[in-house]
Amino acid sequence: MWNQACSPSSARKSGHKAGKSKKAALQILPCTVSQLLSASPVSSDAFAICDWELNQVSVVGVIRGLSPFVTNVQYAVDDMTGPRLNVKQWVSAEDGAVMTFASLGTYVKVIGNLRNFSGQRSLLAVNIRCIDDPNEITSHMLEVVQAHMELFGTVFDVNMNTCLASLSGRCSGGPLAGGITPHGLSTVRDQVLHVIRKFSHRDVGISLHDLRTQLDYLSTGDIRSSLAFLLNEGHVFSTIDEQHYKSAEP
């Protein structure tokens, strides 16, 4: 089980943005792709979820892309909670000659560490294995809910895709699992709206350039299509020009 690898004694103090917060080095924490892509950066190569610093994590998804190289293999893993996650697995010359790559369309379980490669978040895989039993996919999602409830004191609704009431007040709401948020928005659109809201205190709102910087794990096409939908539905509006946006909701 996931919690057998978690040790309370691993809690430590470390800097997080402007202040210091209590962290815990979590080992093999079950996560969704959306959680990893929206995790808060702690340093250039470390991330945290709900103020807890990540160590190893596990995700379950289907392989949508495969790119073998001399020193590594890169996969695009999709669990339908958000954009595809880039997974990188290093291989030695000896391993590469005999290694059998997981094929496209195969469900896999990946265990690894979230890293930042050239500005792109990637999961550096320690282990990748194919999933033969469909029940393991459901089991992983249940473990995601259980792990985060026990560690963060929060309730996670996989179907509604949100982090609900936090007893400690440390976990801000956001897209975590599933595909539709309580606002009736897709995960990607909700992430775009969430960032726009964060910058709506500015007179001019947030520019498209800054929005792309904040959501560097999303494609420009996804951001633009999400903006078009949010504008049409009245969730956001343009300010000084068609490149700056504010939320119409508090």
C-alpha positions as CSV (number, residue, x, y, z in Angstrom):
1,M,0.0,0.0,0.0
2,W,1.0,3.6,-0.6
3,N,1.0,4.6,3.1
4,Q,3.5,1.9,4.0
5,A,6.2,3.9,2.3
6,C,5.2,7.2,4.0
7,S,7.1,8.0,7.1
8,P,5.9,10.8,9.5
9,S,9.6,11.3,10.5
10,S,10.3,12.5,7.0
11,A,8.6,15.8,7.7
12,R,11.0,18.8,7.5
13,K,11.1,22.5,7.2
14,S,11.8,24.1,3.8
15,G,11.2,27.3,2.1
16,H,8.0,27.7,0.0
17,K,7.7,31.0,-1.9
18,A,7.8,33.9,0.6
19,G,7.5,31.8,3.8
20,K,8.5,28.6,5.3
21,S,6.1,25.7,5.6
22,K,6.1,22.2,6.9
23,K,6.8,19.7,4.2
24,A,6.9,16.0,4.1
25,A,8.9,13.9,1.6
26,L,6.1,11.7,0.3
27,Q,7.1,8.3,-1.2
28,I,5.1,6.8,-4.0
29,L,2.1,9.1,-3.6
30,P,-0.7,8.1,-6.0
31,C,-1.6,11.1,-8.2
32,T,-3.4,12.2,-11.3
33,V,-1.7,13.9,-14.3
34,S,-3.7,17.0,-13.6
35,Q,-2.3,17.2,-10.0
36,L,1.3,16.9,-11.2
37,L,0.9,19.5,-13.9
38,S,-0.7,22.0,-11.4
39,A,1.7,21.2,-8.5
40,S,3.3,24.2,-7.0
41,P,7.1,24.7,-7.7
42,V,9.2,24.7,-4.6
43,S,12.5,25.0,-6.3
44,S,13.9,24.6,-9.8
45,D,13.5,20.8,-9.5
46,A,11.0,20.2,-6.7
47,F,7.2,20.4,-6.5
48,A,4.6,20.3,-3.9
49,I,0.9,19.5,-3.7
50,C,-1.1,21.2,-0.9
51,D,2.2,22.4,0.6
52,W,3.6,18.9,0.8
53,E,6.8,18.4,-1.1
54,L,6.7,15.4,-3.5
55,N,9.2,12.6,-3.6
56,Q,8.1,9.6,-5.7
57,V,4.7,9.5,-7.3
58,S,2.7,7.0,-9.3
59,V,0.3,7.7,-12.1
60,V,-1.9,5.4,-14.3
61,G,-2.8,6.2,-17.8
62,V,-2.7,5.2,-21.5
63,I,0.3,5.8,-23.8
64,R,-0.6,8.3,-26.5
65,G,2.9,8.9,-27.8
66,L,6.2,7.2,-27.9
67,S,9.6,8.6,-28.9
68,P,12.7,6.3,-28.4
69,F,16.1,8.0,-28.3
70,V,19.6,6.7,-27.8
71,T,19.7,7.5,-24.1
72,N,16.1,7.6,-23.1
73,V,12.5,6.8,-24.1
74,Q,9.8,9.5,-23.9
75,Y,6.1,8.7,-23.5
76,A,3.0,10.8,-23.6
77,V,0.8,9.4,-20.8
78,D,-2.9,10.4,-20.7
79,D,-5.2,9.7,-17.7
80,M,-8.0,12.0,-19.1
81,T,-7.7,14.4,-16.2
82,G,-5.8,17.1,-18.2
83,P,-3.1,17.5,-20.8
84,R,-0.8,14.6,-21.5
85,L,2.1,14.1,-19.2
86,N,5.6,13.6,-20.6
87,V,7.3,10.6,-19.1
88,K,11.0,10.1,-19.6
89,Q,12.8,6.8,-18.9
90,W,16.6,6.7,-19.1
91,V,18.1,3.6,-20.7
92,S,21.7,2.4,-20.9
93,A,23.3,1.2,-24.1
94,E,22.9,-2.4,-22.9
95,D,19.3,-2.0,-21.9
96,G,18.4,-0.2,-25.1
97,A,19.4,-3.1,-27.2
98,V,17.0,-5.5,-25.6
99,M,14.4,-3.2,-24.1
100,T,10.8,-3.7,-25.2
101,F,8.9,-0.5,-25.3
102,A,5.3,-0.2,-24.1
103,S,3.1,0.2,-27.2
104,L,0.7,3.0,-28.1
105,G,-2.7,2.5,-26.5
106,T,-1.4,0.5,-23.6
107,Y,-2.4,1.3,-20.1
108,V,0.7,1.6,-17.8
109,K,1.5,2.4,-14.2
110,V,4.5,4.8,-13.9
111,I,6.5,5.4,-10.7
112,G,8.9,8.2,-10.8
113,N,9.9,11.8,-9.8
114,L,8.5,15.0,-11.1
115,R,11.2,17.1,-12.7
116,N,11.6,20.2,-14.9
117,F,13.4,19.6,-18.2
118,S,14.0,22.6,-20.4
119,G,11.0,24.4,-18.9
120,Q,8.7,21.4,-19.3
121,R,7.4,19.2,-16.5
122,S,8.2,15.6,-17.0
123,L,8.0,12.5,-14.9
124,L,11.4,10.8,-14.6
125,A,10.4,7.2,-14.5
126,V,11.9,4.7,-12.1
127,N,9.6,2.0,-13.2
128,I,7.0,1.5,-16.0
129,R,4.9,-1.6,-16.3
130,C,1.9,-2.5,-18.4
131,I,-1.5,-3.0,-16.7
132,D,-3.3,-6.2,-17.6
133,D,-6.2,-6.0,-15.1
134,P,-8.6,-3.1,-15.7
135,N,-9.5,-3.1,-12.0
136,E,-6.0,-1.7,-11.3
137,I,-7.1,1.5,-13.0
138,T,-10.0,1.9,-10.7
139,S,-7.9,0.9,-7.7
140,H,-5.4,3.7,-8.5
141,M,-8.1,6.4,-8.5
142,L,-9.4,5.1,-5.2
143,E,-5.8,5.2,-3.8
144,V,-5.5,8.8,-5.0
145,V,-8.6,9.8,-3.0
146,Q,-7.5,7.8,0.1
147,A,-3.9,9.1,0.1
148,H,-4.8,12.7,-0.2
149,M,-7.6,12.5,2.4
150,E,-5.3,11.0,4.9
151,L,-2.3,13.2,4.2
152,F,-3.9,16.5,3.7
153,G,-7.2,16.3,5.7
154,T,-9.1,17.1,2.5
155,V,-12.0,15.5,0.7
156,F,-11.4,14.7,-2.9
157,D,-14.3,13.9,-5.3
158,V,-12.9,12.1,-8.3
159,N,-16.1,12.6,-10.3
160,M,-16.4,16.3,-9.6
161,N,-12.7,17.0,-10.1
162,T,-12.1,19.4,-7.1
163,C,-10.4,19.6,-3.8
164,L,-13.3,20.5,-1.4
165,A,-13.2,21.6,2.2
166,S,-9.8,21.7,3.7
167,L,-9.8,21.4,7.5
168,S,-6.4,23.0,7.8
169,G,-7.1,25.7,5.2
170,R,-3.8,24.9,3.4
171,C,-5.1,23.4,0.2
172,S,-6.7,25.8,-2.3
173,G,-9.4,24.4,-4.6
174,G,-8.4,23.3,-8.0
175,P,-8.7,20.6,-10.7
176,L,-7.4,17.3,-9.5
177,A,-9.1,14.3,-10.9
178,G,-11.8,13.6,-13.4
179,G,-12.7,15.7,-16.4
180,I,-15.5,18.1,-15.3
181,T,-15.4,20.7,-12.5
182,P,-18.3,21.9,-10.4
183,H,-18.5,24.9,-12.7
184,G,-19.3,22.6,-15.6
185,L,-16.0,23.3,-17.2
186,S,-13.4,20.9,-18.5
187,T,-10.2,20.6,-16.6
188,V,-8.2,22.7,-19.1
189,R,-10.8,25.5,-19.2
190,D,-11.0,25.5,-15.4
191,Q,-7.2,25.9,-15.1
192,V,-7.2,28.8,-17.5
193,L,-10.1,30.5,-15.6
194,H,-8.3,29.8,-12.3
195,V,-5.1,31.7,-13.5
196,I,-7.1,34.6,-14.9
197,R,-8.9,34.9,-11.5
198,K,-5.6,35.1,-9.7
199,F,-4.6,38.1,-11.7
200,S,-8.0,39.9,-11.8
201,H,-6.9,42.3,-9.0
202,R,-4.8,44.1,-11.6
203,D,-6.5,46.9,-13.5
204,V,-5.6,45.4,-16.8
205,G,-6.0,41.7,-15.7
206,I,-3.5,39.2,-17.2
207,S,-2.0,39.3,-20.7
208,L,-2.1,36.3,-23.1
209,H,1.7,36.2,-22.9
210,D,1.6,35.9,-19.1
211,L,-1.2,33.4,-19.2
212,R,0.9,31.2,-21.5
213,T,3.8,31.5,-19.1
214,Q,1.7,30.5,-16.1
215,L,0.2,27.6,-18.0
216,D,3.4,26.5,-19.8
217,Y,2.3,22.8,-19.7
218,L,-0.7,23.6,-21.9
219,S,-0.5,24.1,-25.7
220,T,-1.2,27.6,-27.1
221,G,-4.2,26.1,-29.0
222,D,-5.8,24.7,-25.8
223,I,-5.4,28.1,-24.1
224,R,-6.9,30.0,-27.0
225,S,-9.8,27.7,-27.4
226,S,-10.4,27.8,-23.7
227,L,-10.3,31.6,-23.8
228,A,-12.8,31.7,-26.7
229,F,-15.2,29.5,-24.7
230,L,-14.8,31.5,-21.4
231,L,-15.4,34.8,-23.3
232,N,-18.4,33.4,-25.1
233,E,-19.9,32.1,-21.8
234,G,-19.2,35.3,-19.9
235,H,-16.8,33.9,-17.4
236,V,-14.1,36.3,-18.5
237,F,-13.9,39.6,-20.5
238,S,-11.1,41.5,-22.3
239,T,-9.8,44.8,-20.8
240,I,-7.5,47.2,-22.6
241,D,-7.3,45.1,-25.7
242,E,-8.0,41.5,-27.0
243,Q,-4.8,40.3,-25.4
244,H,-5.7,41.1,-21.7
245,Y,-8.3,39.4,-19.6
246,K,-10.1,39.6,-16.3
247,S,-12.6,37.3,-14.6
248,A,-16.2,38.3,-14.6
249,E,-16.7,36.4,-11.3
250,P,-15.2,37.2,-7.9
